[in-house]
Amino acid sequence: MDIILPFLLDNGFSRGVYINADETIADILKHHAYPKAVEQVLADTVILTFALSANLKYNGTFSLNIKGDGPVKSVFVSATHDFQARGYAVFDEEKLPEGTLSNTALFGNAQLLFSIAQPGQEPYQGIIMLTKETLEETVSDYFKQSEQIKTNLVLRRQNLSRRCLLIQQMPLKPDQDLEEAADLWETETVLLESVRDAELFDASLSPNDILYRLFHANGVTVFEAKHPTFFCPCHRSKMEKYLKSLSPEERDSLFIDGKITAECQFCGNQFIFNKEDF
């Protein structure tokens, strides 16, 4: 079962999250027939969406969107506040590189946009230029430069399986010794980066086991786990409402052989409309 497991270290000095989203990634990918390179980057984007949203308090949808001028034009993943996710990619298969997953090779000049949409509120959006060669480096650099939050993120890959560990330093207490805080963060960072793939992908080790192995000397406190899933809320009535909002001329231009075929980008469901429907 997929899991998002939040935790605290050193009496709240830093917070973190462990993520395994293999089933969700597989459920998203099975609705598409993407080339391997696109599957890999979509899998990365799914787990990073969970990593970025896991510690946020919101009642709506968090989305991560990569847009570029390279072979992969766009990758989009969204997750609700209860971690129901969906995603898709747009790409030019003939131009896809072989043997590399660098941001430059896949996306060219690109941006990573994330947004939070909540009912009755203006969406919040942030933009990151993809200047690093991996997505996890880009995300870590964003927190360091834009949010000024000390963040360390480990993303490990095994085929289409992903494991992610993220820690962030919490605001320092007024009486916190700065040198002591720096040493504490360095220790946590070294321990985090010491995690081995053999541990992360060992089915006999639970997330709690892994966190204890890494941080047992740091007073790790684990909180209630969340369980992400794939879910697409597309529905015929939503598409019908959109089509009815068009002018008769616009709608008529969409008919082919007497019908409109609308396909969901996320799950591939097709909805067929005849002229009698309008």
C-alpha positions in Angstrom: 0.0 0.0 0.0 1.2 3.5 -0.8 2.1 5.7 2.1 2.9 9.2 3.0 4.5 9.2 6.5 5.2 12.5 8.3 7.7 12.7 11.1 9.6 15.1 13.4 13.2 15.0 14.4 15.1 16.4 17.5 12.0 17.6 19.4 10.6 19.5 16.4 13.9 21.0 15.2 13.0 19.7 11.7 10.1 17.9 10.1 10.1 15.3 7.4 8.1 13.0 5.2 8.7 9.5 3.8 6.8 8.6 0.6 6.2 5.4 -1.3 3.7 5.9 -4.2 4.3 2.9 -6.4 0.7 1.9 -6.8 -0.5 5.4 -7.5 2.2 5.9 -10.1 1.3 2.5 -11.8 -2.4 3.4 -11.8 -1.7 6.8 -13.5 0.7 5.2 -16.1 -1.6 2.4 -17.0 -4.1 4.9 -18.5 -1.5 5.9 -21.0 0.9 4.3 -23.5 3.9 6.6 -22.9 7.6 5.9 -23.9 9.9 4.9 -21.1 11.5 8.4 -20.8 8.1 10.0 -20.4 7.0 7.4 -17.8 10.1 8.0 -15.8 9.7 11.8 -15.6 6.0 11.5 -14.9 6.8 9.1 -12.0 9.2 11.6 -10.6 6.6 14.4 -10.9 4.0 12.3 -9.0 6.2 11.6 -6.0 7.5 15.2 -5.9 3.9 16.4 -6.0 3.3 14.4 -2.8 6.5 15.6 -1.3 5.8 19.2 -1.8 2.1 19.0 -0.7 2.5 16.6 2.3 3.3 19.3 4.9 0.9 21.9 3.6 -2.5 22.7 5.1 -5.0 23.3 2.3 -8.5 22.2 1.3 -8.4 21.9 -2.5 -5.9 20.9 -5.1 -2.1 21.1 -5.3 -0.7 20.8 -8.8 2.8 20.6 -10.3 3.3 21.5 -14.0 6.5 21.4 -16.0 6.4 23.4 -19.3 9.3 23.6 -21.7 10.3 23.8 -25.4 12.1 20.5 -25.5 10.8 17.0 -26.6 8.6 16.9 -23.5 6.4 19.9 -23.7 4.4 19.5 -20.5 4.0 17.2 -17.5 1.1 17.9 -15.2 0.2 16.2 -11.9 -2.5 17.3 -9.4 -3.3 16.0 -6.0 -6.2 16.8 -3.7 -5.7 17.6 0.0 -6.5 13.9 0.7 -3.8 12.8 -1.8 -5.9 11.6 -4.7 -3.7 12.2 -7.7 -3.8 12.1 -11.5 -1.4 13.2 -14.2 -0.5 13.3 -17.9 2.3 14.4 -20.3 2.5 16.1 -23.7 5.6 15.2 -25.8 7.1 14.8 -29.3 8.1 11.1 -29.4 10.3 11.5 -32.4 12.5 14.0 -30.6 12.8 12.1 -27.3 16.5 11.5 -26.2 17.9 8.0 -25.4 19.7 7.1 -22.3 19.2 10.3 -20.4 16.7 11.9 -18.1 18.3 15.3 -17.5 16.0 18.3 -17.4 17.8 19.9 -20.3 17.5 16.9 -22.6 13.9 16.4 -21.9 12.4 19.8 -21.4 14.9 22.3 -23.0 14.3 25.8 -21.6 11.6 25.1 -19.0 9.8 26.2 -15.9 8.2 24.2 -13.0 5.0 25.8 -11.8 3.2 24.7 -8.7 -0.2 26.1 -7.6 -2.7 25.6 -4.8 -6.4 26.1 -5.7 -8.9 26.3 -2.8 -12.6 27.0 -3.1 -13.4 30.7 -2.6 -9.7 31.8 -2.7 -7.3 33.2 -5.3 -4.9 30.4 -6.4 -1.4 30.6 -5.1 1.3 30.0 -7.6 5.1 29.7 -7.6 7.5 29.4 -10.5 10.9 27.7 -10.7 13.3 27.8 -13.6 14.6 24.3 -14.4 18.3 25.2 -14.2 19.3 22.0 -12.5 19.7 18.6 -14.1 17.2 16.7 -11.9 13.8 17.6 -10.6 14.8 17.0 -7.0 17.7 19.4 -7.3 15.4 22.0 -8.7 12.9 21.6 -5.8 15.6 21.7 -3.2 17.2 24.8 -4.8 13.7 26.5 -4.8 13.3 26.1 -1.1 16.8 27.4 -0.4 16.6 30.4 -2.7 13.0 31.5 -2.7 11.5 30.2 0.6 14.8 30.4 2.5 13.8 27.1 4.2 16.6 24.6 4.8 15.4 21.6 2.9 17.1 18.3 1.9 15.4 15.8 -0.4 16.4 12.3 -1.4 14.7 10.7 -4.4 15.7 7.2 -5.4 14.6 5.3 -8.4 14.3 1.6 -9.3 12.6 1.1 -12.7 9.3 2.9 -12.2 9.4 2.5 -8.4 10.1 5.7 -6.4 11.1 6.4 -2.8 11.3 9.9 -1.4 12.6 11.3 1.9 12.4 15.0 2.6 13.4 17.0 5.7 12.9 20.7 6.4 14.3 22.8 9.3 11.6 24.4 11.3 11.9 28.1 12.5 14.5 28.3 15.2 13.5 29.1 18.8 14.5 32.5 20.2 17.0 30.8 22.6 18.4 28.4 20.0 22.2 28.4 19.7 23.0 29.1 16.0 26.1 27.0 16.0 24.3 24.1 17.7 21.5 24.4 15.1 23.9 24.3 12.2 25.6 21.2 13.6 22.2 19.5 14.2 21.0 20.2 10.6 24.3 18.9 9.2 24.0 15.7 11.2 20.4 15.2 10.0 21.4 15.9 6.4 24.3 13.4 6.6 22.0 10.7 8.0 19.3 11.3 5.4 21.8 11.1 2.5 23.3 7.9 4.0 20.1 5.9 3.2 20.8 3.1 0.8 18.7 1.9 -2.1 18.8 -1.6 -0.7 17.0 -0.3 2.4 14.5 1.9 0.7 13.4 -0.9 -1.8 13.6 -3.7 0.7 10.0 -5.1 1.0 10.8 -6.6 4.4 11.5 -3.1 5.9 8.6 -0.9 6.9 8.8 2.9 6.6 9.0 3.0 10.4 12.0 0.6 10.3 13.8 2.8 7.8 13.2 6.0 9.8 14.3 4.3 13.0 17.5 3.0 11.3 18.3 6.5 10.0 17.2 8.7 12.9 16.9 6.7 16.1 19.5 8.9 17.8 17.5 12.0 16.8 14.3 11.2 18.7 12.2 10.5 15.6 8.5 10.9 16.2 6.2 9.4 13.5 2.6 10.7 12.9 -0.5 9.2 11.3 0.2 7.8 7.8 -1.7 9.0 4.8 -2.4 6.7 1.8 -2.3 8.3 -1.7 -4.3 6.9 -4.6 -5.2 7.5 -8.2 -8.5 9.2 -8.9 -9.9 11.0 -11.9 -13.1 13.0 -11.3 -13.9 13.4 -15.0 -17.6 12.9 -15.9 -19.8 13.2 -18.9 -21.9 15.9 -17.4 -18.8 18.2 -16.9 -17.9 17.9 -20.6 -21.5 18.4 -21.7 -21.7 21.5 -19.6 -18.5 22.8 -21.3 -19.8 22.0 -24.8 -23.1 23.7 -24.1 -21.2 26.9 -23.0 -19.8 27.2 -26.6 -21.6 29.1 -29.3 -23.5 26.9 -31.8 -20.9 27.8 -34.4 -18.0 26.7 -32.2 -19.7 23.5 -31.2 -20.7 22.6 -34.8 -17.0 22.9 -35.8 -16.1 20.1 -33.4 -18.5 17.5 -35.0 -16.8 14.8 -37.1 -19.1 12.3 -38.8 -22.0 13.6 -36.8 -20.5 13.3 -33.4 -18.1 14.9 -30.9 -15.6 12.6 -29.2 -14.1 14.1 -26.0 -11.3 12.2 -24.3 -10.0 12.8 -20.8 -6.3 13.6 -20.8 -5.8 12.0 -17.4 -7.6 8.6 -17.6 -8.5 8.2 -21.3 -12.3 8.0 -20.8 -14.1 8.9 -23.9 -17.5 10.7 -24.0 -19.4 10.8 -27.3 -22.0 13.4 -28.0 -24.5 13.6 -30.9 -26.2 16.7 -32.2 -29.4 15.6 -30.4 -27.6 16.1 -27.1 -27.7 19.8 -27.7 
